[in-house]
Structures are given as C-alpha cells and as structure tokens.
Amino acid sequence: MSALLSIEDVTAGYGEADILFDLDLEVRSGEIVAIVGPNGAGKSTAMKAVFGLLRVRRGHIWFNGNPISGWSPDRIVRHGVCYVPQVDNVFRDMSVHENLEMGAFIRRDDLSAAFEKVYALFPDLRDKRREMAGRLSGGQRQMVAMGRALMLDPKLLLLDEPTAGLSPKYMERIFEIVRDVRRAGVSILLVEQHAKQALAFCDRGYVLATGRNRRDGTGADLLGDPEIARLFLGG
C-alpha cells in the first residue's frame, strides 16, 4: 500500500536549533498512526513540520504524491491536510456552530451536509451548537476543534495531544471518535502522551526520543516489546 503521507530523512527545528534528526515516518490511506515518546522527543515538532509551521532543513515530506516541504499551511490545508493543535484550538467567544463555520473558511459551497456529518460524529455538540465554546468542558472543546477541522473534508487529520488534560471518560470518548473519523474515510496521525492507550488502538506507531526514530511497528508489536515498555511505557 502506498503512503498517503511520507516523511523522509527530515531534519527540522526552530531557528538554528534542530529538534528532529533524520526522521522517517509514513501514514497509509485509512490508517491511524500514533507518535509516542517522552517529553521533548520532538513529537509535536514532527506534526508542525508536516503542516508547514516550521522550516524543514533537510529531507522531504510528501502528501498524496505532492512534495509539500516548504509549502505554507493554507496551501497544505487546500490539498487535504488539517491540523488540530493541543492548546488554543477553539474560538472561546464564538458558538459551537460558529466555530464549525470558521473551519470551512475556504469553502464556497452549501455547508449543510458538512454540518450534518460533523454533528453525526459529535452528537454531544448538536444540542450545544448555540453555546459559547469557552463554556464547554475540555472534552467538548476538543470535539469542537476536531469537528472544525473536519468541515473541510480532509484526507488526513493531524491531532496533537487530543486527550491532554481530559478525564479517563473523555479520553476514551475521544479515542472512539478518532475511530469513527477513520471509518468516515479520514486517515489520522496523532501525537499522544498516553502511549499505552494510543498504541492499543492505533494501526501503527512510531517511538521518538531526542528527535530520532527509536522504533516503529504495529501498535500491538510495540506494546509487547519489553524494551519499549521499560524505556517509554513505564513498565
């Protein structure tokens, strides 16, 4: 199966400081892929490199056959990649419905089907669509952020720490929604601190440490690797 997203030998960082070194990673069509590893491993940096938020110093990033290294985020969005950051990911003083509408900023067609698709994926939001996003719980705000990204009907959704700060109940709910999003035809690349839970439900995973690939494989294989468990999973 050919890769939808391919990161090849990428070195990148902020200013003159490199955070990623010779990173290789791929997401195939229809996959959920998780990036796990300790704090400071470069997980979120990898996500930002894909979305054009920092300069790739060396290597290449390909999406759907296009070399997107050096592209601006708005151009990347128009080609089918949407990104949900960990923080500041909703407009708190706007309603849920207005947040979703903002997500479709480049669309000029009828949005009714897009709204219905998002509300079907996030039924909790349908009844709260007139509420200000800032009044919602953390889990509900995360749903708004994901729903807004899905308004553009992307091929690939980038999720940076989607369960950060959530209760176990909402963490499992977000993972269920990620599965639902994949079933709706969207591939997923996510960064997750809850490594065991992420590897238990993803198709494949990558373990990063100090900005480098340490191991990759199926989620089940990584969970069952004693060295990975000892070094990165607390077991």
N, C-alpha and C positions, 0 to 999 in steps of 0.2 A: 504494500500500500504506500503510495507516495505521500510525502509530508505536506500538510497544509501550511504549517509554519516550520521553518528550518533556521536555526541559529548555528552558524558555522565558524568556529575558531574566533569568537568575539572577545575582544578586549575593550573595556569601556569604563568610564567613571565620571567624576565631577572635576572640572578644571584640569589640573595637571595630575590629579590623584586617580589612579586606576583602582577600580573595585572588582571588576570581573577580569579573569585571565583565561584566554583560550577556551571560552565556554562553548560547548556543543549541546544542542537541545532540539527536539522536534515534537510537534503535535500533528497527529494524523487526523484526517477528517472523521468526525464522530467520536473523538476521544475526550476523556477527562484526564488531564495530566497535572500532577502536583509537583511543586518545587518546595522542598523542605530542607531544613538545616538549622544550625544555631544562629542566634542573633549576630548580625554583622557579616553573615555569609555572602551577601550580595543578592539575596532572593528578590527583593523589591527593585534593586538596581537592574536586574535582568528584565523585569517587567517594563520598567521605564525605557530601557534600551529598545525593546520591541516597539514601543509606542512613540518613539521619536522624541522623548523628553530629555535625552542626553546624547552626546556625540559618541558614536562608535569609532574608536581609534583604529581598530584593526579587525578584520574578519567581515562576515556578510550575514545579513538577515534577509530571508526570502519569505514572502507570503503569497500563497496561491499562484506561484510561478513568477512573481514580481520581486525584483531586488529592492527592498524598502529601506535599506540603510541610508540615512541622511534625509529621508522624507519627513515632512512636517506632520504633526499629529492630525491636523484636519484632513490632509491628503490620505493618511492611513485610515482614518475613520471612513472616508468615502469609498475605500476599497474593501471595507467589511470587517474591520477590527475595532472593537470598543473596549474601553478600559474603565474599571471601577476602582478608584484609589481607596486606601484604607480610611483616611480621615477627610473631613470637609467634602463629603461626597453627595450632599443634598443641599438644596436651597431652603434653608430653615424657615424663611419668611414667606414662602410660597406654598400653596396647597399641594397635596399629593398629585392631583390631576395636572396642575400647572408644572410640577417637576417633570412629569412624564412628557408633557407637551414640549418642554425645553429640550428633552432628549432627541426630539425629532426635528431639530432646528434646520437640518439641510433638506428635509422632505417638503415637497410641494403638492403632494397628492392627498387624498382623503385619508385621515388618520383613524377613522372609526374602527377598522379591522385591527390596526396595531394596538389601540387601546384595549379592545376586547381580548386580544391574545395575551397582553400583559396582565389584565385583571383575571383572566382564567388561570394564569400561572401563579398569581399572587392574590388569592381571594380575600386575604386579610385587608388588602388595600382598597377593595371595591367599596366597602362600607365607610372607609375613611378618606375617600377621594377628595372631600371638601375640607379636610382638616389640614392645618399648617404642619408641614413636615417636621418642624422643630419640636412639636408637641408629642411626637410618636416615640415609642420605645426604641432602643438601639437596634433591635432585630427588625423592627418595622422600617426604620430608616434605611437599613441595609437592603431591604426588599425594594424600597423606592429607588435607591441608587442602581440596583441591578435592573429593575424594570425600566428605568430611564434609558439605560444603555441598550436594552433590547428593543426600544422603539425604532431603532434604525435597522432592525432585522439583520444583525451582523452574522458573519460566518464564524468568527472567533471572538470569544469574550475573555478578557483578562481580568481576573479578580485578585486584588491584593489584600490578603488577610480578611476574607469575608466574615469570619466568625470572631474577630478580635473584640474582646470585652463583652461577649454575649453569654447568657446563661446556657447551661447544658441543653435545656429545652430548645432554645432558639438556635443553638449551634447545630443540633440535629435537623431542625426545620430548614436551615439554610442549606445543609448538605442535601436534603431531599429535593429542595428547589433546584439545586445545581443539576441533579439527575434529571429532573423534569425539563430543564432548559436543554440538556443534551438530547433528550428524547424529541424535543421540538426542532432538532436539526442544527444546533449550535455547538461547536467544539469549545472546550474550556481549558484554559491554562490558569492555574491558581497558585498563589503563594499562601502557605498556611503554617502557623506556629504549632497548631495541634497536629503534630506529624502522624501520630498513630491513627487518629481518626481519619485524616486525609488519605493516608496510604491504604486504609481499609476499604475505601470506596472508590478510589481513582483507578483508572486502567493502568497507567504507568506513572512512575515517579522519578525525580532526579534529586539526589542529595548533594547540596552545595556546602562547601566550607572554605573560608577565606577566598571566596570568589572563584573557586575552581570546582569542576566536576569531581565528585568523590565516588559516586556510584549511581547507576540507573538500572531500571528494570521494572517489572510489573509491581504493582502495589503489594501483592501477596509475597513476592520474592523478597522485596526489601524488608517487609515486616518480619519475615522468617530468617533474615540474615543476622546471626549473633553479633557480628562486628558492628553492623549498623545499629542494632538495638543498644549495644553497650555505649557506643560513641555519641549517638544522636537521638535515641528514643528513650533514654533513661531506664534501660532495662538490660 
